Amino acid sequence: MIWPEDHAWVVASEEDWDSTIIAGSRTLVDSILADDRFEAFEVHEGDDLSRDGDLLNPRRNPTAGP
């Protein structure tokens, strides 16, 4: 977690997560959402952040071996 002393924003990530959460001002969030270098979407309380909740990158079934 990265959180400056003034608490203006926060970055939360964990090695077992497939996402990084960034929170801050509306201006900060809008600039991240508008930047095509990121696969970013706004989340709200109650959103499913598990891999089953990823609607952009649906889980694929593993292929059977030979």
C-alpha positions as CSV (number, residue, x, y, z in Angstrom):
1,M,0.0,0.0,0.0
2,I,1.3,3.5,-0.9
3,W,-0.5,6.3,1.0
4,P,1.1,9.7,1.3
5,E,1.0,11.6,4.6
6,D,-1.7,14.0,3.4
7,H,-3.9,11.0,2.4
8,A,-4.8,12.7,-1.0
9,W,-4.7,9.3,-2.8
10,V,-3.9,5.7,-2.1
11,V,-2.5,2.7,-4.2
12,A,-3.3,-0.8,-2.9
13,S,-1.9,-3.9,-4.5
14,E,-1.1,-7.4,-3.3
15,E,1.0,-10.2,-4.9
16,D,-2.1,-12.5,-5.1
17,W,-4.4,-9.9,-6.6
18,D,-4.7,-9.5,-10.4
19,S,-5.5,-5.8,-10.0
20,T,-4.2,-2.6,-8.4
21,I,-6.7,-0.3,-6.7
22,I,-6.1,3.5,-6.9
23,A,-8.3,5.9,-5.0
24,G,-8.1,9.7,-5.0
25,S,-9.8,12.8,-6.2
26,R,-12.3,12.8,-9.0
27,T,-9.7,14.5,-11.2
28,L,-7.1,11.8,-10.5
29,V,-9.6,9.0,-11.1
30,D,-10.8,10.6,-14.4
31,S,-7.3,11.0,-15.7
32,I,-6.5,7.3,-15.1
33,L,-9.7,6.2,-16.7
34,A,-9.0,8.4,-19.8
35,D,-5.4,7.1,-20.2
36,D,-5.3,4.4,-22.9
37,R,-2.1,3.0,-21.5
38,F,-4.1,1.4,-18.6
39,E,-6.8,-1.2,-18.6
40,A,-8.8,0.7,-16.0
41,F,-12.4,0.9,-14.8
42,E,-14.2,2.5,-12.0
43,V,-15.3,0.3,-9.2
44,H,-18.0,0.8,-6.6
45,E,-18.8,-0.6,-3.2
46,G,-20.1,-4.1,-3.6
47,D,-18.4,-4.7,-7.0
48,D,-16.8,-8.2,-7.4
49,L,-13.1,-7.9,-7.6
50,S,-12.4,-11.6,-7.7
51,R,-11.3,-13.3,-10.9
52,D,-14.9,-14.4,-11.5
53,G,-16.0,-10.7,-11.4
54,D,-13.5,-9.7,-14.2
55,L,-15.8,-9.0,-17.2
56,L,-13.0,-7.5,-19.3
57,N,-10.8,-10.7,-19.2
58,P,-13.1,-13.7,-18.7
59,R,-11.4,-16.8,-17.3
60,R,-10.6,-19.3,-20.0
61,N,-11.0,-23.0,-19.5
62,P,-7.6,-24.8,-19.5
63,T,-7.0,-26.9,-22.5
64,A,-6.6,-30.6,-22.1
65,G,-3.2,-32.1,-22.5
66,P,-2.3,-34.7,-25.1
